[in-house]
């Protein structure tokens, strides 16, 4: 089971690397859409990797992104501020995949750049640290 989590952590890290690559580019419509798409799959890997961690190491079964982020908070793996941000990120991710709106796309791209990317990085680092500590069990 730990090998599955390690693989997910690697995939999550790679996804964040591709998102960061797009974020470094000057934003035009093409880059904005690339940032949003890379955000979508990074978000999926974020919550699903955290879900796997909660299941494997803490025996906690969760079934949605919001439930996953709330459990991370309950287990002191995220701050209150980051939890609020992660819950908002879930709402924004749901909206962006269901509704296309040019103005909203511009806004979400900025939010990804200035808030969501860093929040997902913090989740990755926390999971990597926790996985390292738990690898000796």
WOTATA-V484150 format. One record per residue. RES is the residue in three letters. D_CENTER is the distance of its C-alpha to the mean C-alpha in Angstrom with 2 decimals. Layout:
RES & D_CENTER
RES & D_CENTER
This chain:
UNK & 21.07
UNK & 19.78
UNK & 20.00
UNK & 17.57
UNK & 14.94
UNK & 15.90
UNK & 15.59
UNK & 12.04
UNK & 11.21
UNK & 13.22
UNK & 11.66
UNK & 8.06
UNK & 10.01
UNK & 12.04
UNK & 9.53
UNK & 8.44
UNK & 12.24
UNK & 13.07
UNK & 11.01
UNK & 12.78
UNK & 15.96
UNK & 15.93
UNK & 15.24
UNK & 18.32
UNK & 20.54
UNK & 22.74
UNK & 21.38
UNK & 23.55
UNK & 22.98
UNK & 22.14
UNK & 19.59
UNK & 18.05
UNK & 17.72
UNK & 16.31
UNK & 13.59
UNK & 12.77
UNK & 12.93
UNK & 10.80
UNK & 8.10
UNK & 8.73
UNK & 8.56
UNK & 5.55
UNK & 3.83
UNK & 6.54
UNK & 6.30
UNK & 3.36
UNK & 5.74
UNK & 8.63
UNK & 8.73
UNK & 8.74
UNK & 11.22
UNK & 13.25
UNK & 13.49
UNK & 14.73
UNK & 17.15
UNK & 18.50
UNK & 18.97
UNK & 19.42
UNK & 20.80
UNK & 18.68
UNK & 18.11
UNK & 15.56
UNK & 15.35
UNK & 12.82
UNK & 9.36
UNK & 11.41
UNK & 13.56
UNK & 10.95
UNK & 9.76
UNK & 13.52
UNK & 14.47
UNK & 12.41
UNK & 14.38
UNK & 17.54
UNK & 17.33
UNK & 16.92
UNK & 13.70
UNK & 12.34
UNK & 14.69
UNK & 15.93
UNK & 14.96
UNK & 11.25
UNK & 11.47
UNK & 13.24
UNK & 10.78
UNK & 7.86
UNK & 10.67
UNK & 11.73
UNK & 8.54
UNK & 9.09
UNK & 12.66
UNK & 12.25
UNK & 10.35
UNK & 13.22
UNK & 15.76
UNK & 15.00
UNK & 15.30
UNK & 18.46
UNK & 20.29
UNK & 21.08
UNK & 22.40
UNK & 23.10
UNK & 22.98
UNK & 19.70
UNK & 18.20
UNK & 19.53
UNK & 18.16
UNK & 14.55
UNK & 14.78
UNK & 16.00
UNK & 13.38
UNK & 10.61
UNK & 13.04
UNK & 14.01
UNK & 11.25
UNK & 7.69
UNK & 7.65
UNK & 9.21
UNK & 7.19
UNK & 4.16
UNK & 7.51
UNK & 8.98
UNK & 6.95
UNK & 7.82
UNK & 11.25
UNK & 11.85
UNK & 11.33
UNK & 13.47
UNK & 15.99
UNK & 16.27
UNK & 16.64
UNK & 19.29
UNK & 21.11
UNK & 21.10
UNK & 22.20
UNK & 25.67
UNK & 26.12
